[in-house]
Amino acid sequence: MTHSMSVWLVLLAALVGANLPFLNDRWFAVIPRKRPKTLGMRVGELVVCYLLVGALGLALEQSAGQIYPQGWEFYATTAALFLTLAFPGFVYRYLYHRRG
């Protein structure tokens, strides 16, 4: 896999993972729930998705060669990017008012 394909794969996984908690009421879109998820549950699922996407990125970086050491700035930036990618799902769930 080329480096550019790895980057696009991680970005696509981040986009899907960031919006997944807001688009359905199942745990990770697989496990059904009897009651709707609360905002706290969705944020917890968002953190788990962030860690899974980070693990995917780390695995792809490892397969391409040596892993570059990262500081706290990298994780703060990627967390902010992940939250930015989650904005459409949040808007759909909490701010978009359906008629009828």
N, C-alpha and C positions, 0 to 999 in steps of 0.2 A: 504494500500500500504506500502511495506517495505521501509526502508531507502535506501537500495541499488537500488531498482527500481526507487525511486524518483530521486536519483543522475543520473542514466542512462537516465531518461526521460528529465531532465534538460540539460544534455550534448547533447542529440539528438536534442532537441529543439534549443540549441545554435548553433549546426552545421548547421541545416536547416536555422535558422534565419540569421546567419552570411553570408550564401551564396545566400540567396534569392534575395537580391537587384542586384546581378551581373548576375544571370542566366536568367533573362527575362526583358522585357521592360514594364511590367505592374506594377502598384502600388500594392505592397504586393501580387503579382502574381494573382490579382483578377481584378482590375480596369484597363481597356485598356487605352492606350495613343496613340495619333496620331503621335507624334514624339518620337524618342528615348530619354531615360533619360540621363542627363548629370552626370558627376562624382559627382558634388555637390548634386544632387538629390539622387544619390545612397548612399552617405555618410549620408544624412539626414534620409533615409529609414533604414540604418544600425543602426543609433542611436535609432530610434523608435523600431526596432527589439530587440536591446539590452535591452531597458526598458521593453518590453513585456516579454522577457525571464527572466529578473530579477523579474518581478511581478509573473511569474509562480513559480520561485524558492521560493519567499517569501510566496506564498500561500501554497506550499507544506511543507515548514518549519512550517508554522502556523498550518497546519493540523496534523503535527507530534508532536507538543508541543509548548513550548514557543519560541518566536523568539529571537535569540541571537543578541545583539546590535553589529553593525559593524562600523568600522572607515573608514577613507578615503583610507587606504591601501587596504582594501578588494575590494573597487570599482575600484581602479586603477589596481589591479591584474586581476579582472574579465573583465575589459575593454580590457586589453592587451591580455587575453586569447580569447576574442571574436574577436579581430582583427586578431589574429593568425588563428583562425578557418575560417575567411573570406578569407584567402590567396588563397585557391584553386579557388574560384569564381572570385577573382580579376585577377588571372593569366589567367583563361579561357577567361575572357572578354577583357582584355587589353594587355596581353603579348603573348598569343597563336595566331600565325599567320596561318590562314587556307590557304591551297593551292587552286588555282582555282579561 
